[in-house]
Amino acid sequence: MNPSSMSRSWWTSANGHADFPLHNLPLGIFTQVDGEPPRPGVALGDSILDLRALDGTGLLSGAAQQAVHACADGTLNGLFALGSGPRRALRERLLALLTEHAPEQAQVAPCLLDRHACSLHLPARVGDYTDFYVGIEHARNVGRLFRPDNPLLPNYKYVPIGYHGRASTVRPSGHPVLRPWGQTLPAGASEPRLGPSARLDFELELGIWLGPGNALGEVVPIGEAAEQVAGFCLLNDWSARDLQAWEYQPLGPFLSKSFITTVSPWVVTPEALMPYRCAQAPRPEGDPAPLPYLLDPEDQARGALDIQLEVLLLTPALREAGMPAERIALSNTQAMYWTVAQLVAHHSVNGCQLQAGDLFGSGTLSGALPGQHGSLLEITEGGKQPLRLSNGETRCFLEDGDEVILRARCHREGLGGLGFGECRGRVLPARG
Ligand code: MN
């Protein structure tokens, strides 16, 4: 859709909605009643458009109908596997049906359900989950804690650094976060101990849903990488820093990250984000150019994203006092040193098979300045400078009952905005 023609909907709660105006139309999987089979829907204002019910009205046909039928198993995997064609066709049809003065209004209106009365599920079966490390300020901030003189390792500006995460523990927003147990080496101790993590942290990340995927042995050229991106979400890569510090050498994070990863449940499509794309920031003088398989002029010109990211913390004391969650970080996806297309091209350059429903995390997206840090590890400089909240509380790491809420918003003058909805999780005490 031409962004200058962003139109109003006859469904009035969509107009001016901070997250889900008409031009967003993110895809998700929901249930209205506990125990019923999950089904696909689209967020619109305060509502969910029930796509199965919409199909039942006879108003869908062709590729748009194929898109909905592909979700018959209660996941978006089938839709992701179809690539961009049916996804775009569905979007175009929904825009036509939902726009102000659409003649089909009376048939579509009964398919709109109260969003807050529905439960959202994981949108897809996660095949594989890969977490990258492309937030260069985060890499610098964390590196500085360990290597003050040389925070970035020599490979950083050549290789989009990543590791294989745990797909089985990805959960949708709202799922409780049980404080994990693990091995740690307490300060000054010579032997490790087993116990609950005392340095539980969050990581503010952009999530990327993959599809349709490539065959084993087939490389995705960077010029075709955009076709492999099915949508975007927010991702909290919960991290137990004390477990991580003890276990991470030489192979990287393991149990310090695999206990849970939370994603926002709505899949914001590449089409919805099109108006908020921007040029990848030029590399600073002296940085190497990306190797040719990672360099595409079109990707450099339009392949970055301008999404404002926010972290809020709701402590038990704030909650009991009826206070709102307090913002503790404000950042932007422009902190990514590599574009999403570069991540796809790099991941597949060895012939690795990507599949519909695979999930990428960007890595923590921090800015360079105080107030822009996407993890407590950075905010508190490794637990040395406590974070002070407005009610006088302090935090070095997360305490039981703390709730972390990630939000994302896009805005461009004259184009209106959109949001991702929330990615939320509350810390529960470790098992006794
Ligand atoms: Mn991470």
Boltz pocket constraint, residues with backbone or C-beta under 6 A from the ligand:
constraints:
  - pocket:
      binder: B
      contacts: [[A, 131], [A, 132], [A, 203], [A, 205], [A, 237], [A, 361], [A, 363], [A, 364]]
      max_distance: 6.0
